[in-house]
């Protein structure tokens, strides 16, 4: 009899985040006495994870000193040059300790505000349909296509357009194969779903929330601080 599939998380945290700062890593900025990375991993730990793999920089000696919930479930591996390489390294690490049919959630290190109810709905949806899934939100604003010199060329219909978020969830073996294939064929991989799409793997969207922001610029840090404060008291 086949054993029940487990749920794992992967957090690529080796990036330099040059848009945030040339010298400071955004995942190690503090919000309410904890780093962004601690907030992010602790949110994921609200799920019943078999384990969480953090892909960190080769010279990173700080991540393993942090205080995470469920510390015993944490694993560390060396990240890669780009986010996609860090994810692949973590999936390769996982392949040694997990089954290829186990589920994997890949989540940005700089998304500390993902709501627990969104995490649960994403997992439930993927498992119920046996299909890869991502959190996303419908595009709300009017979109303009600007080709050059800041001149609007046309308005783009937002109908059917969704803004991708993370976590993004797939079977370990399926996702690893998709990323390896896309990289070998020199396809630009901006998220896990784009690799899955390339190998014609069905991916569904699960509606998330607009407060699942990704910290990209310095002013995002203050916004994340306010969101976390609101979520704590709601």
Backbone as CSV, one residue per row, in Angstrom:
resi,resn,N_x,N_y,N_z,CA_x,CA_y,CA_z,C_x,C_y,C_z
1,UNK,0.839,-1.196,0.000,0.000,0.000,0.000,0.874,1.247,0.000
2,UNK,0.530,2.234,-0.857,1.345,3.437,-0.977,1.146,4.342,0.232
3,UNK,2.265,4.831,0.754,2.185,5.725,1.906,1.657,7.092,1.476
4,UNK,1.065,7.807,2.414,0.509,9.132,2.127,1.633,10.104,1.781
5,UNK,1.379,10.937,0.777,2.404,11.899,0.372,2.616,12.944,1.467
6,UNK,3.850,13.391,1.570,4.205,14.417,2.549,4.227,15.794,1.882
7,UNK,4.273,16.817,2.713,4.315,18.198,2.237,5.616,18.840,2.714
8,UNK,6.386,19.364,1.780,7.655,20.025,2.070,7.598,21.476,1.582
9,UNK,8.484,22.304,2.123,8.601,23.697,1.661,10.034,23.959,1.225
10,UNK,10.171,24.804,0.217,11.472,25.262,-0.265,11.460,26.783,-0.268
11,UNK,12.493,27.370,0.325,12.604,28.830,0.363,13.951,29.237,-0.242
12,UNK,13.953,29.771,-1.468,15.201,30.269,-2.046,15.590,31.581,-1.366
13,UNK,16.712,31.574,-0.648,17.104,32.746,0.142,18.566,33.106,-0.091
14,UNK,19.028,32.866,-1.321,20.440,33.140,-1.625,20.619,34.422,-2.424
15,UNK,19.490,35.065,-2.787,19.557,36.234,-3.654,20.174,37.441,-2.973
16,UNK,20.744,38.309,-3.795,21.376,39.523,-3.273,20.373,40.651,-3.093
17,UNK,19.230,40.572,-3.817,18.208,41.610,-3.691,18.723,43.000,-3.995
18,UNK,19.386,43.156,-5.144,20.061,44.416,-5.468,19.102,45.590,-5.609
19,UNK,17.819,45.325,-5.903,16.858,46.433,-6.000,16.522,46.983,-4.617
20,UNK,16.713,46.136,-3.590,16.474,46.593,-2.216,17.669,47.396,-1.714
21,UNK,18.859,46.844,-1.858,20.069,47.505,-1.385,21.273,46.808,-1.984
22,UNK,22.332,47.570,-2.211,23.567,46.988,-2.741,24.339,46.253,-1.654
23,UNK,24.048,46.546,-0.392,24.853,45.991,0.705,24.041,45.188,1.716
24,UNK,22.744,45.495,1.864,21.935,44.827,2.880,21.009,43.805,2.229
25,UNK,20.904,42.648,2.838,20.011,41.609,2.321,18.619,41.801,2.912
26,UNK,17.614,41.853,2.036,16.250,42.162,2.501,15.700,41.079,3.424
27,UNK,16.119,39.820,3.211,15.583,38.741,4.046,16.092,38.805,5.483
28,UNK,17.134,39.637,5.722,17.693,39.747,7.073,17.401,41.093,7.727
29,UNK,16.482,41.854,7.142,16.011,43.070,7.790,15.037,42.680,8.899
30,UNK,14.977,43.478,9.948,14.155,43.130,11.110,12.794,43.815,11.077
31,UNK,11.778,43.044,11.390,10.420,43.551,11.603,9.938,42.953,12.918
32,UNK,9.614,43.797,13.876,9.122,43.337,15.180,10.062,42.289,15.805
33,UNK,11.338,42.599,15.815,12.369,41.781,16.488,12.668,40.439,15.824
34,UNK,12.125,40.228,14.637,12.461,39.021,13.886,12.825,39.409,12.453
35,UNK,13.706,38.633,11.845,14.061,38.924,10.458,12.894,38.571,9.534
36,UNK,12.923,39.160,8.344,11.927,38.843,7.324,11.905,37.337,7.066
37,UNK,13.079,36.723,6.995,13.162,35.289,6.731,12.504,34.463,7.835
38,UNK,12.693,34.864,9.081,12.040,34.151,10.189,10.522,34.244,10.075
39,UNK,10.010,35.446,9.797,8.563,35.613,9.617,8.053,34.696,8.498
40,UNK,8.787,34.672,7.376,8.376,33.882,6.211,8.335,32.397,6.534
41,UNK,9.412,31.889,7.100,9.487,30.455,7.404,8.468,30.073,8.471
42,UNK,8.274,30.943,9.449,7.310,30.637,10.507,5.878,30.582,9.974
43,UNK,5.571,31.388,8.956,4.248,31.297,8.326,4.079,29.925,7.665
44,UNK,5.102,29.487,6.951,5.040,28.180,6.296,4.889,27.064,7.318
45,UNK,5.503,27.261,8.480,5.442,26.255,9.536,4.075,26.155,10.199
46,UNK,3.142,27.029,9.806,1.770,26.883,10.298,1.101,25.675,9.636
47,UNK,1.709,25.212,8.539,1.239,23.995,7.871,1.931,22.786,8.500
48,UNK,1.394,21.616,8.246,1.993,20.386,8.771,3.079,19.917,7.797
49,UNK,4.230,20.583,7.842,5.329,20.281,6.925,6.152,19.095,7.417
50,UNK,6.625,18.296,6.457,7.607,17.259,6.796,8.970,17.907,7.015
51,UNK,9.184,19.043,6.343,10.443,19.765,6.486,10.470,20.971,5.571
52,UNK,11.438,21.852,5.793,11.594,23.072,4.998,13.063,23.225,4.638
53,UNK,13.336,23.368,3.344,14.707,23.514,2.864,14.967,24.970,2.499
54,UNK,15.967,25.576,3.136,16.391,26.938,2.823,17.642,26.874,1.962
55,UNK,17.567,27.456,0.779,18.736,27.545,-0.099,19.392,28.890,0.141
56,UNK,20.559,28.870,0.762,21.214,30.113,1.191,22.529,30.319,0.448
57,UNK,23.049,31.538,0.530,24.295,31.877,-0.131,25.475,31.092,0.421
58,UNK,26.462,30.864,-0.422,27.622,30.059,-0.038,28.366,30.659,1.149
59,UNK,28.374,31.998,1.231,29.087,32.682,2.312,28.161,33.050,3.484
60,UNK,26.938,32.593,3.433,25.942,32.975,4.450,26.171,32.164,5.732
61,UNK,26.590,32.851,6.770,26.795,32.192,8.069,25.755,32.653,9.087
62,UNK,24.783,33.446,8.620,23.806,34.064,9.513,22.510,33.251,9.619
63,UNK,22.071,32.689,8.501,20.762,32.027,8.464,20.631,30.942,9.524
64,UNK,21.671,30.171,9.713,21.584,29.042,10.643,21.654,29.455,12.105
65,UNK,21.882,30.750,12.365,21.896,31.245,13.745,20.521,31.766,14.160
66,UNK,19.589,31.860,13.213,18.276,32.441,13.506,17.400,31.460,14.275
67,UNK,16.380,32.015,14.916,15.479,31.207,15.736,14.161,30.991,14.996
68,UNK,14.016,29.825,14.383,12.804,29.487,13.654,11.915,28.571,14.499
69,UNK,10.623,28.634,14.246,9.731,27.630,14.831,10.023,26.282,14.169
70,UNK,9.816,25.195,14.918,10.074,23.844,14.397,11.477,23.732,13.795
71,UNK,12.435,24.214,14.552,13.832,24.251,14.093,14.306,22.878,13.598
72,UNK,13.797,21.818,14.215,14.236,20.468,13.863,13.808,20.054,12.450
73,UNK,12.861,20.797,11.861,12.398,20.466,10.516,13.155,21.224,9.424
74,UNK,14.093,22.072,9.839,14.808,22.905,8.876,16.001,22.185,8.278
75,UNK,16.201,22.391,6.986,17.361,21.878,6.263,17.970,23.053,5.495
76,UNK,19.273,23.001,5.296,19.950,24.061,4.557,20.737,23.463,3.399
77,UNK,20.701,24.148,2.264,21.552,23.766,1.140,22.094,25.038,0.513
78,UNK,23.073,24.893,-0.339,23.685,26.058,-0.987,22.842,26.478,-2.182
79,UNK,22.557,27.758,-2.258,21.778,28.295,-3.363,22.596,28.416,-4.632
80,UNK,21.975,28.943,-5.679,22.642,29.089,-6.965,22.734,30.537,-7.398
81,UNK,23.159,30.719,-8.617,23.382,32.067,-9.143,22.082,32.868,-9.246
82,UNK,21.033,32.219,-9.742,19.722,32.849,-9.864,18.726,32.084,-9.000
83,UNK,17.550,32.683,-8.814,16.519,32.049,-7.992,16.213,30.635,-8.469
84,UNK,16.077,30.457,-9.780,15.723,29.146,-10.320,16.772,28.093,-9.972
85,UNK,18.047,28.493,-9.938,19.117,27.553,-9.597,19.055,27.194,-8.110
86,UNK,18.690,28.161,-7.281,18.528,27.878,-5.851,17.392,26.890,-5.619
87,UNK,16.284,27.090,-6.332,15.154,26.181,-6.207,15.553,24.776,-6.653
88,UNK,16.253,24.674,-7.781,16.676,23.369,-8.280,17.632,22.689,-7.301
89,UNK,18.552,23.451,-6.716,19.463,22.876,-5.720,18.686,22.315,-4.530
90,UNK,17.664,23.055,-4.100,16.852,22.597,-2.959,16.051,21.350,-3.327
91,UNK,15.526,21.301,-4.549,14.780,20.119,-5.000,15.697,18.904,-5.115
92,UNK,16.921,19.134,-5.555,17.904,18.048,-5.636,18.231,17.527,-4.240
93,UNK,18.373,18.455,-3.292,18.594,18.067,-1.892,17.405,17.248,-1.385
94,UNK,16.204,17.727,-1.683,14.997,17.045,-1.219,14.870,15.644,-1.801
95,UNK,15.344,15.474,-3.029,15.234,14.173,-3.688,15.919,13.062,-2.905
96,UNK,16.861,13.446,-2.045,17.589,12.457,-1.249,16.789,12.006,-0.017
97,UNK,15.824,12.818,0.398,15.117,12.516,1.646,13.598,12.433,1.468
98,UNK,13.094,12.777,0.277,11.648,12.797,0.033,11.310,11.931,-1.168
99,UNK,10.048,11.602,-1.298,9.551,10.828,-2.429,9.218,11.776,-3.587
100,UNK,9.415,11.319,-4.804,9.166,12.213,-5.951,7.692,12.574,-6.084
101,UNK,6.804,11.819,-5.422,5.378,12.148,-5.438,4.965,13.040,-4.271
102,UNK,5.909,13.375,-3.395,5.607,14.316,-2.318,5.359,15.705,-2.903
103,UNK,4.551,16.489,-2.195,4.253,17.858,-2.624,5.310,18.823,-2.099
104,UNK,5.611,19.841,-2.895,6.570,20.866,-2.505,5.956,22.246,-2.711
105,UNK,6.044,23.065,-1.684,5.654,24.478,-1.771,6.929,25.310,-1.924
106,UNK,7.025,26.099,-2.977,8.163,27.008,-3.137,7.677,28.416,-2.826
107,UNK,8.352,29.066,-1.879,7.886,30.377,-1.417,9.048,31.358,-1.333
108,UNK,8.801,32.587,-1.799,9.820,33.635,-1.756,10.222,33.963,-0.326
109,UNK,11.514,34.106,-0.103,12.011,34.460,1.230,11.479,35.812,1.684
110,UNK,11.199,36.696,0.724,10.787,38.062,1.050,9.271,38.255,0.966
111,UNK,8.512,37.181,1.215,7.044,37.287,1.328,6.625,36.822,2.722
112,UNK,6.828,37.675,3.728,6.555,37.273,5.105,5.084,37.381,5.516
113,UNK,4.244,37.948,4.643,2.874,38.276,5.051,1.823,37.314,4.510
114,UNK,2.232,36.221,3.882,1.248,35.301,3.321,0.339,34.789,4.434
115,UNK,-0.953,34.859,4.197,-1.932,34.502,5.222,-2.059,32.990,5.351
116,UNK,-2.258,32.543,6.591,-2.344,31.105,6.848,-3.537,30.486,6.125
117,UNK,-4.648,31.203,6.017,-5.813,30.636,5.330,-5.523,30.441,3.846
118,UNK,-4.719,31.324,3.248,-4.339,31.170,1.838,-3.445,29.947,1.654
119,UNK,-2.527,29.745,2.581,-1.665,28.569,2.523,-2.497,27.287,2.567
120,UNK,-3.452,27.248,3.481,-4.270,26.042,3.634,-5.135,25.781,2.396
121,UNK,-5.692,26.861,1.827,-6.539,26.690,0.634,-5.705,26.234,-0.566
122,UNK,-4.490,26.749,-0.683,-3.608,26.343,-1.780,-3.294,24.852,-1.684
123,UNK,-2.905,24.413,-0.500,-2.569,23.000,-0.290,-3.778,22.119,-0.550
124,UNK,-4.919,22.509,-0.016,-6.144,21.717,-0.184,-6.519,21.600,-1.654
125,UNK,-6.419,22.718,-2.365,-6.808,22.736,-3.773,-5.904,21.841,-4.613
126,UNK,-4.592,21.938,-4.383,-3.644,21.126,-5.149,-3.834,19.643,-4.849
127,UNK,-3.992,19.316,-3.582,-4.144,17.911,-3.203,-5.466,17.327,-3.674
128,UNK,-6.548,18.102,-3.579,-7.860,17.610,-4.002,-7.907,17.352,-5.510
129,UNK,-7.258,18.226,-6.284,-7.291,18.110,-7.747,-6.121,17.307,-8.294
130,UNK,-5.151,17.017,-7.409,-3.913,16.337,-7.819,-3.245,17.099,-8.960
131,UNK,-3.192,18.430,-8.801,-2.702,19.311,-9.861,-1.857,20.424,-9.249
132,UNK,-0.820,20.821,-9.971,0.009,21.937,-9.511,-0.853,23.191,-9.358
133,UNK,-0.465,24.068,-8.419,-1.274,25.259,-8.151,-0.398,26.378,-7.611
134,UNK,-0.835,27.597,-7.828,-0.126,28.764,-7.287,-1.133,29.735,-6.678
135,UNK,-0.664,30.526,-5.730,-1.468,31.654,-5.267,-1.338,32.784,-6.286
136,UNK,-2.436,33.462,-6.545,-2.434,34.582,-7.489,-3.634,35.460,-7.189
137,UNK,-3.597,36.687,-7.682,-4.738,37.587,-7.539,-5.076,38.193,-8.903
138,UNK,-6.374,38.391,-9.169,-6.752,39.015,-10.446,-6.170,40.430,-10.539
139,UNK,-5.731,40.803,-11.730,-5.215,42.154,-11.947,-6.360,43.145,-11.813
140,UNK,-6.150,44.172,-11.003,-7.224,45.142,-10.716,-7.109,46.404,-11.553
141,UNK,-5.878,46.832,-11.796,-5.665,48.155,-12.393,-5.682,48.107,-13.915
142,UNK,-5.934,49.262,-14.512,-5.828,49.393,-15.957,-4.366,49.255,-16.356
143,UNK,-4.102,48.427,-17.364,-2.731,48.167,-17.794,-2.433,48.897,-19.094
144,UNK,-1.267,49.525,-19.161,-0.835,50.250,-20.348,0.397,49.582,-20.947
145,UNK,0.429,49.449,-22.273,1.608,48.934,-22.954,2.439,50.115,-23.412
146,UNK,3.664,50.201,-22.899,4.573,51.314,-23.207,5.795,50.742,-23.898
147,UNK,5.929,50.992,-25.193,7.017,50.399,-25.974,8.318,51.170,-25.815
148,UNK,8.257,52.501,-25.866,9.494,53.284,-25.775,9.181,54.726,-25.394
149,UNK,10.168,55.395,-24.842,10.107,56.829,-24.501,8.895,57.183,-23.649
150,UNK,8.483,56.249,-22.801,7.373,56.482,-21.872,6.061,56.865,-22.556
151,UNK,5.917,56.460,-23.808,4.690,56.758,-24.552,3.762,55.549,-24.537
152,UNK,2.506,55.788,-24.168,1.525,54.700,-24.165,1.190,54.300,-25.594
153,UNK,1.313,53.017,-25.871,0.959,52.521,-27.197,-0.476,52.021,-27.222
154,UNK,-0.881,51.354,-26.139,-2.260,50.860,-26.083,-2.601,50.455,-24.653
155,UNK,-3.890,50.328,-24.418,-4.378,49.790,-23.150,-4.549,48.281,-23.311
156,UNK,-4.047,47.550,-22.328,-4.108,46.083,-22.373,-5.291,45.618,-21.528
157,UNK,-6.108,44.763,-22.092,-7.251,44.243,-21.335,-6.762,43.421,-20.154
158,UNK,-7.324,43.706,-18.980,-6.919,42.958,-17.788,-7.776,41.717,-17.580
159,UNK,-8.779,41.550,-18.448,-9.627,40.375,-18.350,-8.780,39.115,-18.518
160,UNK,-8.942,38.163,-17.643,-8.213,36.884,-17.648,-6.772,37.002,-17.177
161,UNK,-6.342,38.194,-16.748,-4.963,38.349,-16.272,-4.901,38.236,-14.748
162,UNK,-3.944,37.454,-14.270,-3.723,37.255,-12.844,-2.274,37.579,-12.504
163,UNK,-2.075,38.137,-11.342,-0.726,38.443,-10.845,-0.261,37.286,-9.964
164,UNK,0.808,36.629,-10.405,1.303,35.452,-9.695,1.947,35.836,-8.369
165,UNK,1.728,34.995,-7.370,2.375,35.131,-6.068,3.070,33.807,-5.746
166,UNK,3.554,33.697,-4.555,3.996,32.402,-4.027,3.325,32.228,-2.675
167,UNK,3.207,30.979,-2.173,3.822,29.765,-2.668,3.247,29.275,-3.997
168,UNK,4.110,28.467,-4.669,3.705,27.729,-5.850,3.960,26.254,-5.534
169,UNK,3.010,25.404,-5.865,3.004,24.035,-5.338,2.935,23.007,-6.459
170,UNK,3.779,21.992,-6.361,3.794,20.916,-7.351,4.394,19.667,-6.718
171,UNK,4.266,18.542,-7.419,4.939,17.319,-6.986,6.450,17.491,-7.183
172,UNK,7.216,16.955,-6.262,8.674,17.107,-6.305,9.266,16.659,-7.641
173,UNK,8.926,15.449,-8.064,9.498,14.922,-9.305,9.090,15.725,-10.523
174,UNK,7.833,16.140,-10.553,7.303,16.916,-11.684,8.007,18.268,-11.787
175,UNK,8.139,18.962,-10.657,8.738,20.291,-10.663,10.230,20.227,-10.999
176,UNK,10.918,19.268,-10.433,12.354,19.130,-10.708,12.593,18.877,-12.193
177,UNK,11.811,17.970,-12.769,11.925,17.667,-14.208,11.628,18.912,-15.052
178,UNK,10.589,19.658,-14.671,10.192,20.850,-15.438,11.305,21.896,-15.444
179,UNK,11.906,22.142,-14.282,12.970,23.148,-14.197,14.202,22.684,-14.961
180,UNK,14.580,21.431,-14.803,15.739,20.908,-15.530,15.543,21.009,-17.036
181,UNK,14.342,20.673,-17.495,14.039,20.737,-18.923,14.097,22.172,-19.436
182,UNK,13.474,23.086,-18.712,13.440,24.490,-19.131,14.848,25.094,-19.169
183,UNK,15.653,24.783,-18.162,17.027,25.293,-18.147,17.846,24.729,-19.303
184,UNK,17.680,23.439,-19.557,18.417,22.802,-20.655,18.039,23.412,-22.004
185,UNK,16.799,23.871,-22.118,16.324,24.455,-23.374,16.411,25.977,-23.360
186,UNK,17.106,26.491,-22.344,17.401,27.936,-22.221,16.145,28.802,-22.235
187,UNK,15.114,28.309,-21.550,13.873,29.058,-21.389,14.013,29.946,-20.147
188,UNK,13.565,31.183,-20.235,13.604,32.083,-19.088,12.569,31.645,-18.059
189,UNK,13.042,31.360,-16.843,12.170,30.883,-15.772,12.015,31.984,-14.728
190,UNK,10.840,32.575,-14.654,10.602,33.647,-13.681,9.933,33.132,-12.414
191,UNK,9.272,31.983,-12.533,8.690,31.333,-11.355,8.510,29.861,-11.671
192,UNK,8.082,29.091,-10.676,7.939,27.652,-10.885,6.870,27.348,-11.935
193,UNK,5.796,28.123,-11.922,4.709,27.884,-12.872,5.192,28.008,-14.320
194,UNK,6.098,28.934,-14.589,6.580,29.104,-15.970,7.342,27.871,-16.443
195,UNK,8.059,27.202,-15.534,8.732,25.956,-15.894,7.709,24.849,-16.133
196,UNK,6.690,24.773,-15.271,5.643,23.762,-15.429,4.860,23.978,-16.724
197,UNK,4.572,25.225,-17.037,3.866,25.552,-18.277,4.670,25.088,-19.488
198,UNK,5.984,25.246,-19.418,6.849,24.896,-20.546,6.778,23.408,-20.890
199,UNK,6.568,22.575,-19.879,6.473,21.123,-20.140,5.003,20.668,-20.180
200,UNK,4.111,21.644,-20.371,2.675,21.364,-20.539,2.038,20.704,-19.317
201,UNK,2.553,21.059,-18.157,1.950,20.594,-16.904,0.837,21.569,-16.518
202,UNK,-0.346,21.044,-16.241,-1.471,21.907,-15.867,-1.197,22.585,-14.529
203,UNK,-1.482,23.877,-14.471,-1.301,24.651,-13.236,-2.553,25.486,-13.002
204,UNK,-3.128,25.399,-11.823,-4.315,26.185,-11.512,-3.957,27.355,-10.591
205,UNK,-4.764,28.391,-10.650,-4.578,29.511,-9.733,-5.568,29.372,-8.583
206,UNK,-5.078,29.698,-7.398,-5.908,29.760,-6.200,-5.856,31.204,-5.730
207,UNK,-7.015,31.839,-5.606,-7.006,33.267,-5.306,-6.408,33.533,-3.932
208,UNK,-5.389,34.395,-3.938,-4.725,34.797,-2.706,-5.245,36.141,-2.226
209,UNK,-4.391,36.877,-1.541,-4.765,38.190,-1.011,-3.716,39.217,-1.399
210,UNK,-4.154,40.456,-1.511,-3.246,41.515,-1.940,-2.205,41.869,-0.880
211,UNK,-2.417,41.418,0.367,-1.420,41.737,1.397,-0.245,40.747,1.399
212,UNK,-0.246,39.784,0.484,0.888,38.864,0.336,1.951,39.536,-0.526
213,UNK,2.518,40.612,-0.002,3.449,41.418,-0.795,4.841,40.794,-0.785
214,UNK,5.592,41.100,-1.833,7.002,40.709,-1.893,7.835,41.959,-1.612
215,UNK,8.712,41.866,-0.630,9.568,43.006,-0.302,10.627,43.129,-1.388
216,UNK,10.521,44.186,-2.173,11.444,44.419,-3.282,12.238,45.694,-3.073
217,UNK,11.557,46.746,-2.630,12.203,48.035,-2.379,12.127,48.365,-0.887
218,UNK,12.913,49.337,-0.475,13.016,49.645,0.956,11.681,50.071,1.560
219,UNK,10.859,50.791,0.802,9.587,51.231,1.386,8.610,50.057,1.559
220,UNK,8.880,48.921,0.875,8.055,47.731,1.075,8.218,47.181,2.487
221,UNK,9.368,47.437,3.091,9.641,46.921,4.433,8.677,47.526,5.446
222,UNK,8.419,48.819,5.319,7.493,49.493,6.229,6.060,49.005,5.987
223,UNK,5.722,48.758,4.715,4.396,48.239,4.404,4.219,46.846,5.008
224,UNK,5.243,46.010,4.896,5.182,44.666,5.489,5.034,44.751,7.005
225,UNK,5.697,45.710,7.600,5.608,45.910,9.050,4.162,46.210,9.451
226,UNK,3.513,47.075,8.690,2.132,47.449,8.982,1.172,46.272,8.761
227,UNK,1.408,45.508,7.684,0.549,44.358,7.396,0.662,43.316,8.505
228,UNK,1.878,43.009,8.907,2.081,42.007,9.954,1.457,42.447,11.258
229,UNK,1.544,43.723,11.551,0.953,44.263,12.766,-0.572,44.126,12.727
230,UNK,-1.155,44.437,11.570,-2.606,44.325,11.399,-3.065,42.878,11.490
231,UNK,-2.314,41.974,10.832,-2.682,40.556,10.844,-2.623,39.982,12.248
232,UNK,-1.652,40.435,13.030,-1.481,39.936,14.399,-2.654,40.324,15.275
233,UNK,-3.207,41.504,15.015,-4.280,42.010,15.881,-5.675,41.812,15.299
234,UNK,-5.759,41.163,14.151,-7.092,40.971,13.545,-7.732,39.684,14.041
